[in-house]
Amino acid sequence: MENARRPQLPPLKYRATQATDLARLHELEKASYPATEAATFAQIEYRLSHVPGELFLACLMEQEDFVCTDNMCTMLTVDKLVAFVNATLSASSTLTAESMKTHDLAGRTVCVHSVVVDPEFRRKGIATKCLTAYVEGLKEVNERDGKKYDRVALLSHQELVPLYEKAGFVLRGKSEVVHGPEEWLELVLEL
């Protein structure tokens, strides 16, 4: 049997999200979560405008695209937003329904709300790379600004626990948070 190998993807680029990303962020969120779990446009807009840049990371990939004007088309290389990670802050060391609804400027726990990858690019290691870059960015902020963040916490369904463990998170156990019909598990990565 032939050795099945993933095609080589272009390198990812990372940056803080921008207001111009809002429609794309919402599109990816809706494509990634059931309606009962997906953040609304207003929730994404709130996070985008209220959280520090390091808490809302965009992952981009170079792609070739045609731009056409007046009977002329040109091939351009553009950065396509293919994934993102976003969070708010909480003063609580564990995730609660309240900590997932609010953003506490004095909080030291980073509460991840979404780890999203464009359906076209899933199962190619992008989520792990984005999470790793996200955590490294938080560690850099801690080194530069003094210890600002203590931990990163997130909720996951059972089938995604291995993904988060691969990125360094540790399973804490069942969460008391109820959001949608399925049970949530809490994972934590101490910074």
MIGURO-39117 format. One line per 5 residues: number of its first residue (from 1); their letters; for each residue z, x, y of N, C-alpha, C, CB. Coordinates in steps of 0.2 Angstrom, whole numbers, plus 2048, in hexadecimal, padded with zeros to 3 digits. Glycine has a CB too. Example, Ala and Ser with C-alpha at 12.3 -4.5 7.8 and 13.67 -1.06 7.14 Angstrom:
BEGIN
1 = as = 827:842:7E4:827:83E:7EA:827:842:7F0:82D:839:7EA | 823:840:7F5:824:844:7FB:827:840:800:81D:846:7FD
% end
This chain:
BEGIN
1 = menar = 800:804:7FA:800:800:800:800:804:806:806:7FB:800 | 7FC:803:80B:7FB:807:811:802:806:815:7F5:804:815 | 804:80C:818:80A:80C:81C:808:808:823:80C:813:81E | 80C:802:823:80B:7FE:829:80F:801:82F:80D:7F7:828 | 80C:803:834:80F:806:83A:80D:802:840:80C:80D:83B
6 = rpqlp = 812:801:845:812:7FE:84B:80D:801:84F:818:7FD:84E | 808:7FE:853:804:801:858:808:804:85D:7FE:7FC:85A | 806:80A:860:80A:80D:865:809:809:86C:807:814:866 | 80F:807:86E:80F:803:875:80F:808:87B:815:7FE:875 | 80D:806:880:80D:80A:886:815:80B:888:809:807:88C
11 = plkyr = 817:810:88B:81E:811:88D:820:80B:891:81F:817:890 | 827:809:891:82A:804:895:82C:807:89B:82F:800:891 | 82C:803:8A1:82E:805:8A7:834:801:8A9:829:806:8AD | 839:803:8AC:83F:7FF:8AE:840:7FE:8B5:845:801:8AA | 842:7F9:8B8:844:7F8:8BF:848:7F2:8C0:83E:7F8:8C3
16 = atqat = 84C:7F1:8C5:84F:7EB:8C7:84A:7E6:8C8:854:7EC:8CD | 84C:7E0:8C6:847:7DA:8C7:846:7D9:8CF:849:7D4:8C4 | 841:7D5:8D1:840:7D4:8D8:83E:7CC:8D8:83A:7D8:8DA | 83F:7CA:8DE:83E:7C3:8E0:837:7C1:8DD:83E:7C1:8E7 | 832:7C5:8DE:82B:7C4:8DC:82A:7C3:8D4:826:7C9:8DE
21 = dlarl = 82F:7C5:8D0:82F:7C4:8C9:832:7BD:8C7:834:7CA:8C6 | 834:7B9:8CB:838:7B3:8C9:834:7AF:8C4:83A:7AF:8CF | 82E:7AD:8C6:82A:7A9:8C2:829:7AC:8BB:823:7A7:8C5 | 828:7B2:8BB:827:7B5:8B4:82D:7B6:8B0:824:7BD:8B5 | 833:7B7:8B3:839:7B7:8B0:83B:7B0:8AD:83F:7B9:8B5
26 = helek = 839:7AB:8B1:83B:7A4:8AE:836:7A2:8A8:83A:79F:8B4 | 830:7A4:8A9:82B:7A3:8A4:82D:7A7:89D:824:7A6:8A6 | 82F:7AD:89E:832:7B1:898:838:7AD:895:833:7B8:899 | 83C:7AB:899:843:7A8:897:841:7A2:893:847:7A6:89D | 83D:79E:895:83B:797:892:837:799:88B:836:793:896
31 = asypa = 834:79E:88B:830:7A0:885:835:7A3:880:82A:7A5:886 | 83B:7A5:882:83F:7A8:87D:845:7A5:87B:842:7AE:881 | 847:79F:87E:84D:79B:87C:84B:794:87C:853:79C:881 | 84F:790:877:84E:789:877:850:786:87E:852:786:871 | 84E:780:87F:84F:77D:886:857:77C:887:84C:776:886
36 = teaat = 85A:77B:881:862:77B:882:865:781:884:865:778:87C | 862:787:883:865:78D:884:862:791:88A:865:791:87E | 85C:790:88C:858:793:891:85B:792:898:851:792:891 | 85B:798:89C:85E:797:8A3:858:793:8A7:85F:79E:8A6 | 85B:790:8AB:856:78C:8B0:853:791:8B5:85A:786:8B3
41 = faqie = 84E:78E:8B8:84B:792:8BE:850:794:8C3:845:78E:8C1 | 854:78F:8C5:85A:790:8CA:85F:795:8C7:85D:789:8CB | 861:795:8C1:866:79A:8BF:863:7A1:8BF:868:798:8B7 | 85D:7A2:8BD:85A:7A8:8BE:859:7AA:8C5:852:7A8:8BA | 857:7A6:8C9:857:7A7:8D0:85D:7A9:8D3:854:7A1:8D4
46 = yrlsh = 863:7A6:8D1:869:7A7:8D3:86B:7AF:8D1:86F:7A2:8D1 | 86A:7B0:8CB:86C:7B7:8C8:868:7BC:8CC:86B:7B7:8C1 | 862:7BB:8CD:85D:7C0:8D0:85F:7C1:8D7:856:7BD:8D0 | 862:7BC:8DB:864:7BD:8E2:86B:7BF:8E3:863:7B7:8E6 | 870:7BE:8DD:877:7C0:8DE:87A:7C6:8DA:87A:7BA:8DC
51 = vpgel = 876:7C8:8D5:879:7CD:8D1:876:7D4:8D4:878:7CC:8CA | 87A:7D9:8D3:878:7E0:8D5:871:7E2:8D0:87D:7E6:8D4 | 86D:7E6:8D3:867:7E7:8D0:867:7EA:8C9:863:7EC:8D4 | 86C:7EE:8C7:86D:7F0:8C1:86F:7EB:8BB:873:7F6:8C1 | 871:7E5:8BD:872:7E0:8B9:86C:7DB:8B7:878:7DB:8BB
56 = flacl = 866:7DD:8BA:860:7D9:8B8:85B:7DD:8B8:85F:7D3:8BE | 859:7E0:8B2:854:7E5:8B0:84E:7E2:8AE:857:7EA:8AB | 848:7E4:8B1:842:7E2:8AF:83F:7E8:8AB:83D:7E1:8B5 | 83B:7E6:8A6:838:7EB:8A1:831:7EA:8A2:83B:7EB:89A | 82D:7EF:8A4:826:7EE:8A5:822:7F3:8A1:824:7F0:8AD
61 = meqed = 81C:7F1:89F:817:7F4:89B:810:7F5:89F:816:7F1:894 | 80D:7FA:89F:807:7FB:8A2:801:7F7:89E:804:802:8A3 | 7FD:7F3:8A1:7F8:7F0:89D:7F2:7F0:8A2:7FA:7E9:89C | 7EC:7F0:89F:7E6:7F0:8A2:7E4:7E8:8A4:7E0:7F3:89F | 7E2:7E7:8AA:7E0:7E0:8AB:7DA:7E0:8B0:7E6:7DD:8AF
66 = fvctd = 7D6:7DB:8AF:7D0:7DA:8B4:7D2:7D6:8BA:7CB:7D6:8B0 | 7D0:7D9:8C0:7D1:7D5:8C6:7CA:7D4:8C9:7D5:7DA:8CB | 7C8:7CE:8CA:7C1:7CC:8CC:7C1:7C9:8D3:7BE:7C7:8C7 | 7BD:7CB:8D7:7BC:7C8:8DD:7B4:7C8:8DF:7C0:7CC:8E3 | 7B1:7C3:8E2:7AA:7C2:8E4:7A5:7C6:8DF:7AA:7C6:8EA
71 = nmctm = 7A5:7C3:8D9:7A0:7C5:8D4:7A1:7CD:8D1:799:7C5:8D6 | 7A7:7CF:8D3:7A9:7D6:8D1:7AF:7D7:8CD:7A8:7DB:8D7 | 7B0:7DA:8C8:7B6:7DA:8C4:7B8:7E2:8C3:7B6:7D7:8BD | 7BE:7E3:8C4:7C1:7EA:8C4:7C6:7EA:8BF:7C3:7ED:8CB | 7C6:7EF:8BA:7CC:7F0:8B6:7D1:7F4:8B9:7C9:7F4:8AF
76 = ltvdk = 7D7:7F1:8B9:7DD:7F4:8BC:7E3:7F5:8B7:7DF:7F0:8C2 | 7E7:7FA:8B8:7ED:7FB:8B4:7F2:7F8:8B8:7EE:802:8B2 | 7F6:7F3:8B5:7FB:7EF:8B8:801:7F0:8B4:7F9:7E8:8BA | 807:7EF:8B7:80E:7EF:8B4:80F:7E8:8B2:813:7F2:8B8 | 80F:7E6:8AC:811:7DF:8AA:818:7DF:8A8:80C:7DD:8A4
81 = lvafv = 81C:7DA:8AB:823:7D9:8A9:823:7D6:8A2:827:7D4:8AE | 825:7D9:89D:825:7D7:896:82C:7D6:893:822:7DC:892 | 831:7D7:897:838:7D6:894:83D:7D7:89A:83A:7DB:88E | 843:7D4:899:848:7D5:89E:84F:7D4:89B:847:7D0:8A4 | 854:7D6:89E:85B:7D5:89C:85F:7D3:8A3:85E:7DC:899
86 = natls = 863:7CE:8A2:866:7CC:8A8:86E:7CA:8A7:863:7C6:8AC | 872:7CB:8AC:879:7CA:8AB:87C:7C8:8B1:87C:7D0:8A8 | 882:7C6:8B0:887:7C4:8B6:88D:7C8:8B4:888:7BD:8B7 | 892:7C8:8B9:899:7CC:8B8:89E:7C7:8B7:89A:7D0:8BE | 8A3:7C9:8B3:8A9:7C5:8B2:8AF:7C9:8B2:8A9:7C1:8AB
91 = asstl = 8B5:7C6:8B4:8BB:7CA:8B4:8BE:7C9:8AD:8C0:7C7:8B9 | 8BC:7C5:8A9:8BE:7C4:8A2:8BB:7C9:89D:8BD:7BD:89F | 8BF:7CC:898:8BD:7D1:894:8B9:7CD:88E:8C2:7D5:891 | 8BA:7C7:88D:8B6:7C3:888:8B2:7BE:88C:8BB:7C0:883 | 8AD:7BC:888:8A8:7B7:88B:8AB:7B0:88A:8A1:7B7:888
96 = taesm = 8AB:7AC:890:8AE:7A5:890:8A8:7A1:893:8B4:7A4:893 | 8A9:79A:892:8A4:796:895:8A4:797:89D:8A6:78E:894 | 8AA:798:8A0:8AA:799:8A7:8A7:79F:8A9:8B1:799:8A9 | 8A8:7A5:8A5:8A5:7AB:8A7:89E:7AB:8A6:8A8:7B1:8A2 | 89B:7A7:8A2:894:7A7:8A1:891:7A3:8A7:892:7A4:89B
101 = kthdl = 895:79F:8AB:892:79A:8B0:892:79D:8B7:895:794:8B0 | 897:7A2:8B8:898:7A5:8BE:896:7AC:8BF:89F:7A4:8C0 | 896:7AF:8C5:895:7B6:8C6:89B:7B8:8CA:88E:7B8:8CA | 8A0:7BC:8C8:8A6:7BF:8CB:8A4:7C6:8CE:8AC:7BF:8C6 | 8A4:7C6:8D4:8A2:7CD:8D7:8A7:7D2:8D5:8A2:7CC:8DF
106 = agrtv = 8AD:7D0:8D4:8B2:7D5:8D2:8B3:7D7:8CA:8B9:7D3:8D5 | 8AE:7D3:8C7:8AF:7D4:8BF:8AD:7DB:8BD:8AA:7CF:8BC | 8AF:7DD:8B7:8AE:7E3:8B4:8AA:7E2:8AD:8B4:7E7:8B4 | 8AA:7DC:8AB:8A6:7DB:8A5:89F:7D8:8A7:8AA:7D6:8A0 | 89A:7DC:8A4:893:7DA:8A5:892:7D4:8A0:88E:7E0:8A5
111 = cvhsv = 890:7CE:8A2:88F:7C9:89D:887:7C8:89D:892:7C2:8A0 | 884:7CA:897:87D:7CA:897:87B:7C2:895:87A:7CE:891 | 876:7C0:899:874:7B9:898:86E:7B9:894:873:7B5:89E | 869:7BD:895:863:7BD:892:860:7C4:890:85E:7BA:896 | 85E:7C5:88A:85A:7CB:888:853:7C7:885:85E:7CF:882
116 = vvdpe = 84E:7C8:889:848:7C5:888:842:7C9:888:847:7C0:88E | 83E:7C8:883:838:7CC:882:832:7C7:881:838:7D1:87C | 82C:7C8:885:826:7C4:884:825:7C3:87D:820:7C8:888 | 823:7BD:87B:822:7BC:874:81C:7C0:871:81F:7B5:873 | 817:7C2:875:812:7C7:873:814:7CE:871:80D:7C7:878
121 = frrkg = 81A:7D0:873:81C:7D7:872:823:7D7:86E:81E:7DA:879 | 825:7D2:86B:82B:7D2:867:82A:7D5:861:82D:7CA:865 | 830:7D8:85E:830:7DB:858:82D:7E2:858:82D:7D7:852 | 82D:7E5:85E:82A:7EC:85F:82F:7F1:862:824:7EB:864 | 835:7EF:862:83A:7F3:864:83C:7F3:86B:839:7FA:862
126 = iatkc = 838:7EE:86F:839:7EE:876:840:7EB:878:834:7E9:879 | 843:7E6:875:84A:7E4:876:84F:7EA:876:84C:7DE:872 | 84E:7EE:871:853:7F3:870:852:7F8:875:852:7F6:869 | 84C:7FA:877:84B:7FF:87C:84E:7FC:883:843:800:87D | 84C:7F6:884:84F:7F3:88B:856:7F3:88B:84C:7EB:88C
131 = ltayv = 85A:7F1:886:861:7F1:885:864:7F8:886:863:7EE:87F | 861:7FC:883:863:803:884:862:806:88B:85F:808:87F | 85C:804:88E:85B:806:895:860:802:89A:854:805:897 | 862:7FC:898:866:7F8:89C:86D:7FB:89C:867:7F1:899 | 870:7FD:896:876:800:895:877:807:898:878:801:88E
136 = eglke = 871:80B:898:871:811:89B:872:811:8A2:86B:815:899 | 86E:80C:8A5:86E:80A:8AC:875:809:8AF:86A:805:8AE | 879:805:8AB:880:803:8AC:884:809:8AC:883:7FE:8A8 | 883:80D:8A7:887:814:8A7:886:818:8AD:886:817:8A0 | 880:819:8AF:87E:81D:8B5:881:81A:8BB:876:81D:8B6
141 = vnerd = 882:813:8BC:885:810:8C1:88C:812:8C1:884:809:8C1 | 88F:812:8BB:897:814:8BA:898:81B:8BC:899:813:8B3 | 893:81F:8BA:894:827:8BC:893:828:8C3:88F:82B:8B8 | 88E:824:8C6:88D:825:8CD:892:822:8D2:886:822:8CF | 894:81C:8D0:898:818:8D5:8A0:817:8D3:896:811:8D6
146 = gkkyd = 8A2:81B:8CE:8A8:81A:8CB:8A8:815:8C6:8AE:818:8D0 | 8AC:814:8C1:8AC:80F:8BC:8AC:808:8BF:8B2:810:8B7 | 8A6:806:8BF:8A5:7FF:8C2:8A5:7F9:8BD:89E:7FF:8C6 | 8A3:7FB:8B7:8A2:7F7:8B1:8A6:7F9:8AB:89B:7F5:8AF | 8AA:7F5:8A8:8AD:7F7:8A2:8AA:7F6:89B:8B4:7F3:8A1
151 = rvall = 8A6:7F0:89B:8A3:7EE:895:89D:7EA:896:8A8:7EB:890 | 898:7E9:891:893:7E5:891:894:7E0:88B:88C:7E8:890 | 894:7D9:88C:895:7D4:887:88F:7CF:887:89C:7D0:888 | 88E:7CD:881:889:7C8:881:88A:7C3:87B:882:7CB:880 | 887:7BE:87B:887:7B9:876:880:7B9:872:888:7B2:878
156 = shqel = 881:7B8:86B:87B:7B8:867:87C:7B4:861:87A:7C0:864 | 876:7B1:85F:876:7AE:858:876:7B3:853:870:7A9:858 | 878:7B1:84D:879:7B6:847:873:7BA:846:87B:7B2:841 | 86D:7B7:846:867:7BB:844:865:7C0:849:861:7B6:844 | 868:7C0:84F:866:7C6:854:86C:7CB:854:865:7C3:85B
161 = vplye = 871:7CA:850:877:7CF:851:874:7D6:84F:87C:7CD:84C | 870:7D7:84A:86E:7DE:848:86A:7E1:84E:869:7DE:842 | 866:7DE:852:863:7E0:858:868:7E3:85D:85F:7DB:85B | 86D:7DF:85E:872:7E2:863:876:7E7:860:877:7DC:865 | 878:7E7:85A:87C:7ED:857:878:7F3:857:87E:7EB:84F
166 = kagfv = 871:7F3:856:86D:7F8:857:86D:7FB:85E:865:7F7:855 | 86E:7F7:863:86F:7FA:86A:876:7FC:86B:86C:7F4:86E | 87A:7FC:867:881:7FE:868:886:7F9:869:881:803:86E | 885:7F3:868:88A:7EE:869:88E:7ED:863:886:7E7:86B | 894:7EB:863:898:7E9:85E:89A:7E2:85D:89F:7EE:85E
171 = lrgks = 899:7DF:857:89B:7D8:856:8A2:7D7:857:898:7D6:850 | 8A4:7D2:85C:8AB:7D1:85D:8AD:7CB:859:8AC:7CF:864 | 8A8:7C6:857:8AA:7C0:854:8A7:7BA:857:8B1:7BF:853 | 8A9:7B4:854:8A7:7AE:857:8A9:7AD:85E:8A9:7A8:852 | 8A5:7AA:862:8A6:7A9:869:8A8:7A1:869:8A0:7AA:86D
176 = evvhg = 8AD:7A0:86E:8AF:799:870:8AA:796:874:8B6:799:873 | 8A5:799:877:8A0:796:87B:89B:792:877:89C:79C:87F | 89A:78C:87A:896:787:877:890:786:87C:899:780:876 | 88A:788:87A:884:787:87E:87E:786:879:883:78E:883 | 87C:780:879:877:77E:874:87A:77C:86D:872:784:873
181 = peewl = 876:77B:868:879:778:862:87B:77E:85D:873:774:85F | 879:784:85E:87B:789:859:881:78D:85B:875:78E:858 | 885:790:856:88B:794:857:889:79B:85B:88F:795:851 | 88D:79D:85F:88C:7A4:862:891:7A9:860:88D:7A3:86A | 88F:7AF:85F:893:7B5:85E:893:7B9:864:890:7B8:857
186 = elvle = 899:7BC:865:89A:7C1:86B:899:7C8:868:8A0:7BF:86E | 895:7CC:86C:895:7D3:86B:896:7D7:871:88D:7D5:868 | 899:7DD:870:89C:7E1:876:89A:7E8:875:8A3:7E0:877 | 898:7EB:87B:897:7F2:87B:89B:7F5:881:88F:7F4:87D | 8A0:7F9:87F:8A5:7FC:884:8A1:802:888:8AB:7FE:881
191 = l = 8A2:802:88E:89E:807:892:8A3:80D:893:89C:804:899
% end
